[in-house]
Amino acid sequence: MELSELKRVKELQEENRKLRQMYAELDLHNKMLRDVLQKVPASYRPYRLR
């Protein structure tokens, strides 16, 4: 592999790491919100949780 290819691979690995971290944080937030909404009485919810 050439130096430019190695550099591009490293950049893509770093971007992938950041995207995975972002996804993990969003997934955690989503789970926390669902947990909170489960505790809200159904009469206050104009929607259904899936």
LINMOWO-V550570 format. One record per residue. N is the residue number from 1. RES is the residue in three letters. PSI is psi as a letter, one per 40 degrees, with the letter a starting at -180 (NA if undefined). Layout:
BEGIN
n = (N & N)
res = (RES & RES)
psi = (PSI & PSI)
END
This chain:
BEGIN
n = (1 & 2 & 3 & 4 & 5 & 6 & 7 & 8 & 9 & 10 & 11 & 12 & 13 & 14 & 15 & 16 & 17 & 18 & 19 & 20 & 21 & 22 & 23 & 24 & 25 & 26 & 27 & 28 & 29 & 30 & 31 & 32 & 33 & 34 & 35 & 36 & 37 & 38 & 39 & 40 & 41 & 42 & 43 & 44 & 45 & 46 & 47 & 48 & 49 & 50)
res = (MET & GLU & LEU & SER & GLU & LEU & LYS & ARG & VAL & LYS & GLU & LEU & GLN & GLU & GLU & ASN & ARG & LYS & LEU & ARG & GLN & MET & TYR & ALA & GLU & LEU & ASP & LEU & HIS & ASN & LYS & MET & LEU & ARG & ASP & VAL & LEU & GLN & LYS & VAL & PRO & ALA & SER & TYR & ARG & PRO & TYR & ARG & LEU & ARG)
psi = (i & i & d & d & d & d & d & d & d & d & d & d & d & d & d & d & d & d & d & d & d & d & d & d & d & d & d & d & d & d & d & d & d & d & d & d & d & d & e & h & i & d & d & e & h & e & i & i & i & NA)
END
